[in-house]
Amino acid sequence: MKEVCLPFTDLKDNEIAEVEIRISERKRVLKYRIESFALAPPEKKKPGTNEKINLLREMIKAYDPDWELIQILDSNEGSNYVQLLYRYKK
């Protein structure tokens, strides 16, 4: 098993969700985390596409190296946040 799909239907901006999965006989723990990151402070105008991409690159580079990026999730309409799904490497 390499991937796990769990629907998160009510995760709000700026919330963190952590999921831990235990696989019985192999005693392996898989850890996943969804984090929200602000693309711009609420009082500032929304950044353009290139600015968003550059901000996102910097957020991913600066994140804890023990976690690997799995997916960039769709933001809520009009949101200033982007949600990233990470999996723990160790």
N, C-alpha and C positions, 0 to 999 in steps of 0.2 A: 504494500500500500504506500503510495507516494503522496497522494493528495486527499484532502478532506474538504467536503463542501457543506457549509453550514449557512443557512439564510439568517441574516441580521436585518430585520425589517424596521426596527425602531431605534437605530443608532443615531444619536443627535450629533451636531457639530461639536467639536472639542471634547468628545467622550472617548475613553479607551476601553476596549473589550479585550479580555484575555481568555483563551480557551486552552485547557489542558486535556489531552486524550491519553488514556492508558490502554495499551493493548495487552490483554490478559496473559497469555502464555509467554510471550516474548518479553514482558515487563519493560517495554519501551514507552517512554513518555514523549509525546509530541506537544510542543507549545506553539500557539499562534497568538498574534496580537494585532489588533486593528487600532491605529492611532490617527487622530485628526490633526492636521497642521494648517495654520492660518496662512493664506497666500498674501494677505495684506491686512493691516489693522483696519477695523471697521470704519474709522473716520477718514481713511484714505480712499482714493478712487481705485477701482479694481484694476489690477495689472493686465497688460496685454498678453497675448499668447506666448510670445518669446520670453517675456518677464516671468510668466508662470512656469515655463519649462526650465528656465535657469534657477528659479527658486526651488523647484522640485528637485533638480539635480543636486543642489547644495544640501537640501534636507536629507536626501538619501545618502550622500557621501558622509555627512556628519553623524548619521545614526550609529548606534551601538553595533560594532562589528560582529558581535555574537549572534546577531539577528540578520536574516537574509530577506530581501524584498521578494514577495511572491506576486503581489498584484496591486495595481493602482485602481481604486474603486471609483465609480461615478459619484460625483458630488451632488448634493441636493440642488435643485434649481435655485439660482441666485445666491448660492452659498459662497462665502469667502474661504472655505475650508476644502481641503482634499484629504481623503482617507486612504491610508496605506496599510496593506496586509503584510505582516512579517511572520517568518517561521524561525524558531530558535534553532541554531546550528548544532549545538553540542549535545 
